């Protein structure tokens, strides 16, 4: 057979029943016109027409062999031929071929009589050649192996004939050889043997007892010798099938008729019953057209004298659509990859309906919307294949319902649900819950501090959904922000690698990647923005006045009114926000009520007008404090000198609003003249003082040799030290002077004082106490300072 022929015709083979396992049946590859290699490459397999697999295909040789021994009588009963149908399925491409194996009968059953003793009543008036029906023997074999003939043991009254019914069954018939004489012999016994046609033949035996009855010259007569009646298979129990009737011309007991069913088969005995008085034949059980379509019943009418007559009742069972189609799954792929291509075979199944005609014609469908379709392979053989692209993320498993309908009236249907689970394919990349993550960390937090957590999800399953996190490498030439943080590869927890400094790094961004564990892995990116929160870790720094300044202090004229600007404290804080908001307050002052400090400006102003009672030297300490928690602070210390002598004109000029304009050329020349004259006077005075001091010391030295003068004492440098800073903003006095007063011995009450310029020192003048008058001799010191 060729492949094209197999599509239209059915390949037929035969094998004896009860063949041993592995028995050769046929070579499928040869019949299909395929080589063994092609048969194996196309993954040939058998799809049985039922739930049990009796045959097996060797893919390497193409041989069809018996998988399990088959009993023809169990599978088919008396039906002939007995066929085992199956499909040969080839893949790549998909092809299906119909085949059937006929089970040939072997003589494995002997004929059996239902009753081992058969009683036959024969009137003595029976004439020779009279015929009498006997009970049939049962043989489940068919053909030549079935019952072929009957024979009886030798006797002088009877011989046997074998008769055949329309259904092919054989039954015995006794023929009277000579007249009986009840007075001579009241009973005749002999054995009857049923023999089949097998090799060797089998037989069954029963005892026949012929009881000779008294004479009765009339036998019952049926109104019809054959009764044909149709019966619906859905008829209920006790339904009347037919009423048989017989009459007898005799009277009395010999005319009384009793009806009975001759037990010619066990099936008839279990299905029908007859009323012996009325002849009503009823159902003992419901009929099934699919099991038996026709029944032949032998009915016997016997009168009181023992005479009997026979008729035949033929019951035709009519089909009713009482069997729903049956979906038989022969092959099922319970798990399927979501990447399976179109027309992938998911399941193979057959649809069987035991009814006949339109009641047995079926159609198959898939209710609802499914990504599958049904492909017809052969008569009543189907394949469930994919018809759309599958997506496990949308539907993880499919409950596919296959519904079969017949064309009867009413329409019957049945369904079979198949569960198909989809295997995941890594076709979805992880997705971050946010495109941008913003995390805040306080500066100086220790290494390992948890900043937050990244979260990405993957709608795939298993390893394809296992997300791993990593920080992307920074592009060349950009700051390595990744060195600040670490991300846990499994949980996505972000931690600081070392403490951060807000003053160096206030914020940075880096890219993070989430990758799944599929093959190949898929990934996605998100932006991680880290904001460093400032902490109050920096103390305010005073820019003005400088801490190491050795210049003169600020000068305040005695005429300064309330609110006069003395100085301005300038400070900065490296922190941010309220940690850098600075406030100023006067922490310490020689005259606490004389000055005040602007809370936010840092300006030092007079709180009242300066009076003559105020100390000429004032030391101020300003506290600079930020608003952090806890707050940090520092101090700025400077000296203020209250002056009204040599610097009054200059200070008045600097503070006069009109003098803010640039002086004309004549005014500048005048001022220069005054300065030169003053410098000349001071220099002359200084030279004279030096000469006087030198002369005095020379005289004193000679006198000291004879006298014991007291230890010299003088007011040292630093007793009168102050910074001379012009607070009006015009500038400082140039040059600044300091004056040292030295008193000779015995001049404690003298009004003579020798002054020399003294450079104010902010560090010492601020700590000087009130001046002391001491009557001690001091050697004069050389003037220090600069002059123009």
C-alpha positions in Angstrom: 0.0 0.0 0.0 1.2 3.5 -0.7 0.7 6.5 1.5 -1.9 8.1 -0.7 -3.8 4.9 -0.6 -3.7 4.7 3.1 -5.5 8.0 3.4 -8.6 6.7 1.5 -8.5 3.0 2.4 -8.0 1.0 5.6 -5.1 -1.4 5.9 -6.3 -4.8 7.0 -4.4 -7.5 8.8 -5.3 -10.7 10.6 -3.9 -12.5 13.6 -5.2 -15.6 15.5 -6.9 -14.9 18.8 -4.9 -15.7 22.0 -1.7 -15.1 20.0 1.3 -14.8 22.4 2.9 -11.5 23.2 5.4 -10.5 20.6 3.7 -12.4 17.8 4.4 -10.9 14.4 1.3 -9.4 12.6 2.7 -7.3 9.7 5.4 -4.9 8.7 3.9 -1.4 8.7 6.9 0.3 7.2 6.7 -1.9 4.1 3.0 -1.3 3.7 3.4 2.4 4.0 6.2 2.5 1.5 8.7 3.9 4.1 12.1 2.8 5.1 12.9 1.9 8.6 14.9 5.1 9.0 12.0 7.2 7.8 9.6 5.4 10.1 11.8 6.0 13.1 12.6 9.7 12.1 8.9 10.5 11.7 8.2 9.0 15.2 5.6 6.6 14.1 3.2 5.4 16.8 -0.1 3.6 17.1 -3.2 5.3 18.4 -5.7 2.6 19.5 -9.5 2.9 18.8 -10.2 2.5 22.5 -8.6 2.8 25.9 -6.5 -0.4 25.8 -3.5 -1.1 23.6 -3.3 -4.6 22.3 -0.8 -4.1 19.5 2.7 -2.5 19.5 4.8 -1.0 16.7 8.6 -1.5 16.6 9.9 1.9 15.3 13.3 0.4 14.4 12.0 -2.5 12.3 8.5 -1.4 11.4 7.0 -4.7 12.7 3.5 -4.7 14.1 3.5 -7.3 17.0 1.0 -8.4 19.6 1.4 -6.5 22.9 -1.2 -8.4 24.9 -3.1 -11.7 24.0 -6.6 -11.0 22.7 -9.7 -13.1 23.4 -12.0 -12.9 20.4 -15.0 -14.0 22.4 -14.4 -11.4 25.1 -13.9 -8.6 22.6 -16.5 -9.4 20.0 -18.7 -12.1 21.3 -20.6 -13.7 18.3 -19.9 -10.8 16.0 -18.0 -11.6 12.9 -15.6 -10.3 11.8 -13.9 -9.3 15.0 -11.8 -6.2 14.3 -9.3 -4.3 16.4 -9.0 -0.9 14.8 -6.1 1.6 15.3 -4.5 4.6 13.6 -0.8 4.8 12.6 0.3 8.4 13.4 3.3 9.9 11.7 4.8 13.3 12.7 6.9 15.8 10.8 4.7 16.2 8.8 1.6 15.1 10.6 -0.2 12.1 8.9 -2.6 9.5 10.1 -3.5 6.2 8.5 -6.3 3.8 9.4 -5.7 0.1 9.9 -7.5 -2.8 11.4 -6.5 -6.3 12.6 -9.0 -9.1 12.3 -8.9 -11.7 15.0 -9.4 -15.2 13.6 -11.1 -17.7 15.8 -9.4 -20.7 17.2 -11.2 -23.6 18.7 -10.7 -22.8 22.3 -14.3 -23.5 23.5 -16.3 -26.7 23.5 -20.1 -26.9 23.0 -22.0 -26.8 26.3 -25.6 -27.7 27.0 -27.3 -25.4 29.5 -29.2 -28.4 31.0 -27.3 -31.6 31.5 -30.6 -33.5 31.4 -33.2 -32.9 28.8 -36.7 -34.2 29.4 -38.8 -34.7 26.2 -42.4 -35.9 26.4 -43.6 -37.8 23.4 -47.1 -39.2 23.0 -47.3 -42.8 22.2 -49.5 -41.9 19.2 -46.6 -40.1 17.6 -46.1 -41.4 14.1 -42.8 -42.4 12.6 -40.8 -39.5 11.1 -42.3 -37.2 13.7 -39.9 -34.4 14.6 -39.1 -33.0 18.1 -37.1 -29.9 18.9 -34.4 -30.3 21.5 -32.4 -27.7 23.5 -29.4 -26.3 21.7 -25.9 -26.4 22.9 -23.8 -23.1 23.3 -20.4 -22.6 21.6 -18.9 -19.1 21.7 -16.5 -19.9 18.9 -17.5 -18.8 15.3 -17.1 -20.2 11.9 -15.9 -23.8 11.6 -14.9 -23.7 15.2 -18.5 -23.2 16.3 -21.0 -26.0 16.8 -21.4 -27.9 13.5 -23.7 -31.0 14.2 -25.4 -33.1 16.8 -25.5 -36.8 17.2 -27.2 -39.2 19.6 -26.2 -42.5 21.0 -27.6 -45.5 19.3 -31.2 -46.4 20.1 -34.0 -48.0 18.2 -36.5 -45.2 18.4 -34.8 -41.9 17.4 -32.2 -40.5 15.2 -31.0 -36.8 15.1 -30.9 -34.1 12.5 -28.9 -30.9 12.7 -30.8 -27.8 11.6 -29.7 -24.2 11.0 -31.4 -21.0 11.8 -31.3 -17.7 9.9 -28.7 -16.4 12.3 -26.4 -19.3 11.6 -26.9 -21.1 14.8 -27.5 -24.9 14.7 -30.0 -26.8 16.8 -30.9 -30.5 17.1 -34.1 -32.1 15.9 -35.1 -35.7 16.9 -36.8 -37.9 14.3 -39.0 -40.8 15.5 -37.9 -44.0 13.7 -40.9 -46.2 14.8 -44.0 -45.9 16.9 -43.7 -45.9 20.6 -45.6 -48.1 22.9 -45.9 -46.8 26.4 -47.0 -50.2 27.7 -43.8 -51.8 26.4 -41.4 -48.9 27.3 -42.5 -45.8 29.2 -39.2 -44.0 28.8 -36.4 -43.9 26.3 -33.0 -42.5 27.4 -30.0 -41.7 25.3 -27.2 -39.2 25.1 -26.9 -36.3 22.7 -23.5 -34.9 21.7 -22.8 -31.5 20.1 -19.6 -31.4 18.1 -17.8 -28.3 16.7 -15.7 -28.1 13.5 -12.3 -27.4 15.1 -9.2 -29.3 14.7 -9.2 -31.2 16.9 -13.0 -31.0 17.4 -14.5 -30.4 20.8 -17.9 -31.7 22.0 -20.4 -31.5 24.7 -22.9 -34.1 25.9 -26.3 -34.1 27.7 -28.8 -36.8 28.7 -32.1 -37.0 26.9 -35.0 -38.6 28.6 -38.0 -39.3 26.4 -41.1 -39.8 28.4 -43.9 -41.6 26.5 -47.3 -40.0 27.1 -50.6 -41.4 26.9 -52.3 -41.0 23.6 -53.5 -37.6 22.6 -54.4 -37.3 19.1 -54.5 -33.5 18.7 -51.6 -31.2 19.1 -51.8 -27.4 19.7 -51.7 -25.2 16.6 -50.3 -21.6 16.6 -52.1 -18.9 14.8 -48.8 -17.9 13.2 -45.7 -19.9 12.8 -43.5 -16.7 12.8 -44.1 -13.5 14.8 -42.0 -10.4 13.8 -42.2 -7.5 16.2 -40.3 -4.3 16.5 -39.3 -3.1 20.0 -37.7 0.3 20.9 -34.5 -0.2 22.9 -35.7 2.3 25.5 -38.7 0.1 26.4 -39.0 -0.3 30.1 -39.0 -3.6 32.0 -42.3 -5.7 31.8 -43.2 -4.1 28.5 -45.3 -6.6 26.5 -43.4 -7.5 23.4 -45.9 -9.8 21.7 -48.8 -12.2 22.5 -48.6 -15.6 21.0 -51.7 -17.8 20.7 -52.3 -21.5 20.0 -55.4 -23.7 20.0 -56.0 -27.4 20.6 -59.1 -29.3 19.4 -58.9 -31.7 22.2 -61.0 -31.2 25.3 -60.4 -31.4 28.9 -56.9 -31.7 30.1 -55.6 -32.6 26.7 -57.0 -29.3 25.4 -55.4 -27.1 28.1 -52.4 -25.3 26.6 -49.4 -24.0 28.5 -46.9 -21.7 26.8 -43.2 -21.8 27.4 -40.0 -20.4 25.9 -37.6 -23.0 24.6 -34.3 -22.2 26.2 -32.2 -22.0 23.1 -29.8 -19.3 24.4 -29.0 -17.9 27.8 -29.4 -14.4 26.5 -33.1 -15.1 25.6 -33.7 -16.6 29.0 -32.3 -13.5 30.7 -34.2 -11.0 28.5 -37.7 -12.4 27.9 -40.4 -14.1 29.9 -43.8 -15.6 28.9 -47.1 -16.0 30.7 -47.8 -19.7 30.5 -51.5 -19.2 30.5 -52.0 -16.1 28.3 -48.9 -16.2 26.0 -47.8 -12.6 26.8 -44.1 -12.3 26.2 -42.6 -9.5 28.3 -39.2 -7.9 28.9 -37.3 -9.1 31.9 -34.7 -6.3 31.4 -34.2 -3.3 29.2 -32.9 -3.8 25.7 -29.7 -2.3 24.2 -29.5 -2.0 20.5 -25.8 -1.5 20.7 -25.4 -5.0 22.2 -28.0 -7.1 20.4 -30.1 -6.0 17.4 -32.2 -9.1 16.9 -33.6 -11.8 19.1 -35.1 -15.1 17.9 -37.4 -16.8 20.5 -38.7 -20.3 20.2 -42.1 -20.6 21.9 -43.7 -23.9 22.7 -47.4 -24.6 23.3 -48.1 -27.8 25.2 -51.6 -29.2 25.8 -52.6 -31.2 28.9 -51.9 -34.5 27.1 -48.3 -33.5 26.5 -48.6 -32.7 22.8 -46.7 -29.5 21.8 -46.3 -27.2 18.9 -43.7 -24.5 18.2 -43.6 -21.1 16.7 -40.8 -18.5 16.3 -40.8 -14.9 17.5 -38.3 -12.6 15.9 -37.8 -9.4 17.9 -36.2 -6.5 16.0 -34.7 -3.9 18.4 -35.0 -0.4 17.0 -32.2 2.1 17.8 -32.9 5.1 20.0 -30.4 8.0 20.5 -29.6 6.9 24.1 -25.8 7.0 23.9 -24.0 10.3 24.0 -20.8 10.5 22.1 -17.7 9.4 24.0 -14.4 11.4 23.8 -11.5 9.0 24.3 -8.1 10.6 24.9 -5.4 8.5 23.3 -2.5 10.9 23.8 -2.1 14.1 25.9 0.7 16.6 26.4 -0.1 18.0 29.8 2.7 20.6 29.8 3.4 22.8 26.8 6.0 25.6 26.3 4.5 29.0 25.8 6.9 29.4 22.9 5.3 26.4 21.1 4.8 27.1 17.4 1.4 27.0 15.7 -0.2 23.6 14.9 1.7 21.9 17.8 -0.1 18.7 18.7 -1.4 18.9 22.2 -3.7 15.8 22.3 -5.0 13.0 20.2 -8.5 11.7 20.8 -11.3 9.6 19.2 -15.0 10.2 19.3 -17.2 7.1 19.5 -21.0 6.8 19.5 -22.5 3.4 20.0 -25.7 4.4 18.3 -26.3 3.9 14.6 -27.4 6.0 11.6 -27.7 9.7 12.4 -27.7 8.9 16.1 -24.1 7.7 15.7 -22.8 10.5 13.4 -20.8 12.9 15.5 -19.1 16.3 15.2 -16.5 17.8 17.5 -16.0 21.4 18.7 -14.2 23.6 21.2 -16.7 25.9 23.1 -15.5 29.4 24.0 -12.4 31.2 22.9 -9.4 29.0 23.1 -5.9 29.3 21.5 -6.5 25.8 20.2 -8.3 24.1 17.3 -9.3 20.7 16.3 -7.8 18.9 13.3 -9.5 15.9 11.7 -7.1 13.1 11.2 -9.4 10.3 10.1 -12.9 9.1 10.6 -13.7 9.9 14.3 -10.0 10.6 15.0 -8.9 14.1 15.9 -5.9 16.1 17.0 -6.0 19.1 19.3 -3.4 21.6 18.0 -2.4 25.2 18.9 -3.9 27.9 16.7 -2.6 31.0 18.4 0.5 32.3 20.1 0.5 31.3 23.8 1.4 33.6 26.6 1.9 32.1 30.1 1.9 35.5 31.7 -1.7 36.1 30.6 -3.0 32.5 31.1 -0.8 30.1 33.0 -3.0 27.0 32.3 -5.8 26.2 30.0 -8.8 24.1 30.7 -9.6 23.0 27.2 -13.1 21.5 26.9 -13.6 19.2 23.9 -17.4 18.7 23.2 -18.7 16.0 20.9 -22.3 16.1 19.5 -24.3 13.5 17.6 -26.9 14.2 15.0 -29.7 12.3 16.6 -33.0 13.6 17.9 -32.7 14.8 20.6 -29.0 15.8 20.2 -26.8 14.3 22.8 -23.4 15.6 23.6 -20.5 14.9 26.0 -17.4 16.8 27.0 -13.9 16.1 28.1 -11.8 18.7 29.8 -8.1 18.7 29.3 -5.7 20.6 31.6 -2.8 22.1 29.6 -0.1 23.9 31.7 2.2 26.3 30.0 5.9 26.2 30.7 7.5 29.5 31.1 10.0 31.0 28.6 12.1 34.0 29.6 10.3 36.5 27.4 9.8 39.3 29.9 12.5 41.6 31.4 12.3 42.7 35.1 10.4 45.9 35.7 11.3 48.4 38.4 8.4 49.7 40.5 9.9 53.2 40.0 11.8 54.8 37.2 13.7 57.0 39.6 14.5 56.0 43.2 15.3 58.9 45.6 17.0 57.9 48.9 18.1 60.2 51.6 21.1 59.6 53.9 22.4 61.7 56.7 26.1 62.7 56.5 28.5 60.9 58.7 26.3 57.8 58.9 28.5 54.7 59.5 29.4 52.3 56.8 26.7 49.7 56.2 23.8 52.1 56.9 20.6 51.0 55.0 19.4 53.7 52.7 16.4 51.8 51.2 15.5 49.0 48.9 15.2 48.7 45.1 12.3 46.5 44.0 11.8 45.0 40.5 9.4 42.4 39.5 9.4 39.8 36.7 6.1 38.3 35.5 7.9 35.2 34.3 8.2 32.2 36.6 10.9 30.1 38.3 14.5 31.1 37.5 13.2 33.4 34.8 11.6 35.5 37.5 14.5 35.6 39.9 15.8 39.1 39.9 19.4 40.1 40.7 20.5 43.7 41.3 23.7 45.5 40.4 25.1 49.0 40.1 26.1 50.0 36.6 29.6 51.1 36.1 30.1 54.9 35.7 31.1 56.1 32.3 34.8 57.0 31.9 35.6 60.5 33.1 32.7 60.7 35.5 32.9 60.5 39.3 32.7 56.9 40.6 29.5 57.3 42.5 29.2 53.5 42.7 32.1 53.5 45.3 29.7 55.2 47.7 27.0 52.5 47.8 26.5 48.8 47.5 23.4 47.0 46.4 22.5 43.5 47.7 22.4 41.3 44.7 19.3 39.3 45.8 17.2 41.7 48.0 18.1 45.0 46.3 18.9 46.6 49.7 21.1 49.7 49.2 23.7 50.4 51.9 26.4 53.0 52.3 30.0 51.8 51.9 31.5 54.6 54.0 30.3 57.8 55.7 29.4 60.6 53.4 30.3 64.3 53.8 27.6 66.7 52.9 30.2 69.5 52.4 31.9 67.4 49.7 29.1 65.5 48.1 25.5 66.8 48.4 23.8 64.5 45.9 24.7 62.0 43.2 23.0 59.7 40.7 23.9 56.3 39.4 22.2 53.7 37.3 21.1 50.4 38.7 20.3 47.3 36.7 17.9 44.4 37.5 18.5 41.2 35.6 16.6 37.9 35.7 18.2 34.5 35.8 16.8 33.3 32.5 18.8 32.1 29.5 19.5 34.4 28.0 19.0 36.9 30.9 16.9 40.0 30.4 17.5 43.3 32.3 16.3 46.8 32.8 17.7 50.0 34.3 16.5 52.6 36.8 18.0 55.8 38.1 19.1 55.9 41.8 19.3 59.4 43.2 21.0 59.7 46.6 20.6 63.0 48.5 22.9 63.6 51.4 21.2 65.3 54.4 23.3 67.9 56.2 24.1 67.4 59.9 25.4 70.1 62.2 29.0 68.9 62.2 30.8 72.2 61.4 31.4 75.0 63.9 30.9 78.6 62.7 34.2 80.2 61.5 34.8 84.0 62.2 36.2 85.7 59.1 36.3 89.2 60.7 37.9 90.1 63.0 40.6 87.5 62.4 41.6 85.5 65.4 45.3 86.1 64.9 44.9 89.8 64.2 47.6 91.9 65.9 46.3 95.3 64.7 44.9 98.0 66.7 41.3 97.7 68.0 38.3 99.6 66.9 38.2 103.3 67.8 35.0 104.9 69.0 34.8 108.7 69.5 33.5 110.0 72.8 30.8 111.9 70.9 29.4 108.6 69.4 25.6 108.5 69.8 23.4 105.5 70.5 23.4 103.1 67.5 26.9 104.1 66.4 28.4 101.3 64.3 31.5 100.1 66.1 32.4 96.9 64.1 30.8 94.1 62.2 31.5 90.4 63.0 31.5 88.3 59.9 31.2 84.5 60.3 30.3 81.6 58.0 29.2 78.0 58.6 30.1 75.2 56.1 26.8 73.5 56.9 23.5 74.2 55.1 20.0 75.1 56.0 19.2 76.0 59.6 22.6 74.4 60.5 24.2 77.4 58.8 21.8 80.1 60.1 23.9 82.2 62.5 23.0 84.4 65.3 25.1 86.8 67.2 25.0 87.9 70.8 27.3 89.8 73.2 28.8 87.2 75.5 31.1 89.5 77.5 31.9 93.2 77.6 33.8 95.6 79.9 30.7 97.8 79.9 27.8 95.4 79.2 25.3 98.2 78.8 27.4 100.2 76.4 27.2 98.0 73.3 24.7 95.7 71.6 25.1 93.2 68.8 22.6 92.6 65.9 21.1 89.2 66.3 21.4 88.3 62.6 23.6 91.0 61.2 26.6 90.7 63.6 26.9 94.5 63.7 28.3 95.9 67.0 26.7 99.2 67.8 26.6 101.5 70.8 23.5 100.8 73.0 23.7 104.4 74.4 25.8 107.5 74.0 29.4 107.3 75.1 30.2 109.2 78.3 33.3 110.4 80.0 32.8 107.8 82.8 33.2 104.9 80.4 36.6 103.1 80.5 38.7 104.1 77.6 39.5 100.6 76.7 36.7 98.1 76.2 37.0 94.4 75.5 34.1 92.7 73.7 33.5 89.0 73.2 30.8 88.1 70.6 29.2 84.6 70.6 28.4 83.3 67.2 25.9 80.3 67.3 24.3 78.3 64.6 20.7 76.8 64.8 21.6 73.1 64.4 20.7 70.4 66.8 22.8 70.4 68.9 23.9 74.0 68.2 27.6 74.8 67.7 29.2 78.1 68.5 32.4 80.1 68.5 33.5 83.5 69.9 35.1 86.6 68.4 37.0 88.8 70.8 38.2 92.4 69.9 39.0 95.6 71.8 37.5 99.0 71.4 39.2 102.2 72.3 37.2 105.3 73.3 39.2 108.3 71.9 38.6 112.0 71.6 42.1 113.7 71.3 44.4 113.4 68.3 42.1 111.3 66.2 38.9 113.3 66.7 39.3 115.4 63.6 40.1 112.4 61.4 37.2 110.4 62.9 34.8 113.3 62.5 36.0 113.7 58.9 35.5 110.0 58.3 32.0 110.0 59.9 30.8 113.4 58.5 28.3 112.6 55.9 29.6 115.5 53.8 33.1 114.1 53.9 32.1 110.9 52.1 32.7 112.7 48.9 36.3 112.7 47.7 38.3 115.8 49.0 39.5 118.3 46.4 43.2 118.8 45.7 43.6 121.7 48.1 42.1 119.8 51.0 44.5 116.9 50.4 47.5 119.2 50.4 46.4 120.8 53.7 46.0 117.5 55.3 49.5 116.4 54.2 51.0 119.6 55.6 49.3 118.9 59.0 50.6 115.4 59.0 54.2 116.4 58.1 54.2 119.1 60.8 52.9 116.7 63.4 55.5 114.1 62.4 58.3 116.7 62.7 57.1 117.7 66.2 56.9 114.2 67.4 60.3 113.3 66.0 61.9 116.3 67.6 60.3 115.5 70.9 61.5 112.0 70.6 65.1 113.0 69.9 65.1 115.4 72.9 63.7 112.7 75.1 66.4 110.2 74.1 69.2 112.8 74.7 67.7 113.7 78.1 67.3 110.1 79.0 70.8 109.2 78.0 72.2 112.1 80.0 70.1 111.2 83.0 71.1 107.5 82.9 74.8 108.4 82.6 74.5 110.6 85.7 72.5 108.0 87.6 75.0 105.3 86.8 77.8 107.1 88.6 75.5 107.9 91.5 74.3 104.3 91.7 77.8 103.1 92.4 77.7 105.0 95.7 74.1 104.8 96.5 71.7 101.8 96.5 68.9 102.9 94.3 65.6 101.1 94.3 64.9 98.5 91.5 63.7 100.1 88.4 60.0 99.6 87.5 58.1 100.8 84.6 54.9 100.3 82.9 55.7 97.5 80.4 54.5 97.1 76.9 51.0 95.9 76.9 49.8 98.0 79.8 48.0 100.3 77.4 47.3 98.3 74.3 44.4 98.6 72.0 43.5 98.2 68.5 43.0 101.4 66.5 40.5 100.5 63.8 38.3 103.2 62.3 34.7 101.9 62.7 33.3 104.6 60.5 34.4 102.6 57.5 36.8 105.2 56.1 39.9 103.3 57.2 42.3 102.9 60.1 44.6 105.5 61.4 47.9 105.3 59.6 50.2 104.9 61.3 48.9 103.6 64.7 50.7 104.7 67.8 51.3 103.4 71.2 52.6 105.5 74.1 54.6 104.3 77.0 54.9 106.4 80.2 58.1 106.1 82.2 58.6 107.8 85.5 62.0 108.5 87.1 62.8 107.9 90.7 61.1 110.2 92.9 58.8 111.5 90.3 55.7 109.6 91.5 53.9 112.9 92.1 55.5 114.7 89.3 53.3 116.0 86.5 56.0 115.4 83.9 55.2 112.5 81.6 57.2 111.3 78.7 55.1 109.8 76.0 56.2 107.6 73.1 54.0 106.0 70.4 52.5 102.6 71.4 51.2 100.1 68.9 47.9 98.6 70.2 47.9 94.9 70.6 44.5 93.3 70.6 45.7 90.3 72.5 47.2 92.1 75.4 45.1 95.2 75.6 42.0 93.2 76.0 43.3 91.6 79.1 44.8 94.7 80.8 43.4 95.8 84.0 43.2 99.3 85.4 46.4 101.4 85.3 48.4 101.4 88.5 50.5 104.3 89.7 53.9 103.2 90.9 56.8 105.4 92.0 59.4 103.3 90.4 62.2 104.3 88.0 61.9 102.9 84.5 64.4 103.1 81.7 63.0 104.6 78.6 62.3 102.4 75.7 62.8 103.0 72.1 59.6 104.0 70.2 58.0 101.3 68.1 55.6 101.8 65.3 55.5 103.1 61.8 55.1 106.6 60.6 54.6 108.3 57.3 
